[in-house]
Amino acid sequence: LHLESGLPLPLSSLISSTDQNVRVYRELENIDLVIEYPASKLVIAIENKIWAKEQSDQVARYQEILLTRYPNHKLVLVY
């Protein structure tokens, strides 16, 4: 889901990003995985919670981090 609107990310956004350079970060500001497509201004953040419990206000903090770090980007948080 798109971070700000809560709507699903259009498939066209993902397809158009597949032929671009990508940056992948592990544990970027404690977010497990951040995938950045600079050319299309798309950022997908993934928080893997298989063996860990949610921290207090974790999703809200991650949203704020992404909004601050990537202004004017399409942001997706997968939790």
C-alpha positions as CSV (number, residue, x, y, z in Angstrom):
1,L,0.0,0.0,0.0
2,H,1.1,3.5,-0.7
3,L,2.3,5.0,2.5
4,E,0.4,8.3,2.4
5,S,-2.8,7.4,0.6
6,G,-3.2,3.8,1.8
7,L,-4.1,2.8,-1.7
8,P,-2.4,-0.1,-3.5
9,L,0.6,0.8,-5.5
10,P,-0.3,0.6,-9.2
11,L,1.3,-2.4,-10.9
12,S,2.5,0.0,-13.6
13,S,4.8,1.7,-11.0
14,L,6.5,-1.6,-10.3
15,I,6.8,-2.6,-13.9
16,S,8.3,0.7,-15.0
17,S,10.9,0.4,-12.2
18,T,12.2,-3.0,-13.2
19,D,14.6,-1.8,-15.8
20,Q,16.3,0.8,-13.6
21,N,19.2,0.8,-11.2
22,V,18.2,0.0,-7.7
23,R,19.8,0.6,-4.3
24,V,19.1,-1.9,-1.5
25,Y,19.7,-1.2,2.1
26,R,19.6,-3.5,5.1
27,E,18.7,-2.1,8.5
28,L,18.4,1.5,7.2
29,E,17.4,3.3,10.4
30,N,16.2,0.0,11.8
31,I,14.0,-0.8,8.8
32,D,14.9,-4.4,7.8
33,L,15.0,-3.8,4.0
34,V,14.7,-0.6,1.9
35,I,14.6,-0.9,-1.9
36,E,15.1,2.4,-3.6
37,Y,14.5,3.1,-7.3
38,P,16.0,6.6,-7.7
39,A,15.0,7.2,-11.3
40,S,11.3,6.6,-10.7
41,K,11.4,8.0,-7.1
42,L,9.9,4.7,-5.7
43,V,10.9,3.4,-2.3
44,I,9.7,0.0,-0.9
45,A,10.5,-0.6,2.7
46,I,10.0,-4.1,4.2
47,E,9.8,-4.9,7.9
48,N,10.1,-8.6,8.6
49,K,8.3,-9.6,11.8
50,I,8.5,-13.4,11.8
51,W,10.3,-13.9,15.1
52,A,10.1,-10.4,16.7
53,K,7.3,-8.4,18.3
54,E,6.2,-5.0,17.2
55,Q,7.9,-2.2,19.1
56,S,5.9,0.7,20.5
57,D,4.8,3.1,17.6
58,Q,7.2,1.2,15.2
59,V,5.0,1.7,12.1
60,A,4.5,5.4,12.8
61,R,8.2,5.9,13.3
62,Y,9.1,4.1,10.1
63,Q,6.5,6.1,8.2
64,E,8.0,9.3,9.6
65,I,11.5,8.2,8.7
66,L,10.5,7.4,5.1
67,L,8.5,10.6,4.6
68,T,11.5,12.7,5.9
69,R,14.2,10.8,4.1
70,Y,12.4,10.5,0.8
71,P,10.2,13.5,0.1
72,N,8.3,13.6,-3.1
73,H,8.7,9.8,-3.6
74,K,6.2,7.0,-3.9
75,L,6.6,5.2,-0.6
76,V,5.5,1.7,0.2
77,L,5.8,0.1,3.6
78,V,5.3,-3.7,3.8
79,Y,4.9,-4.8,7.4
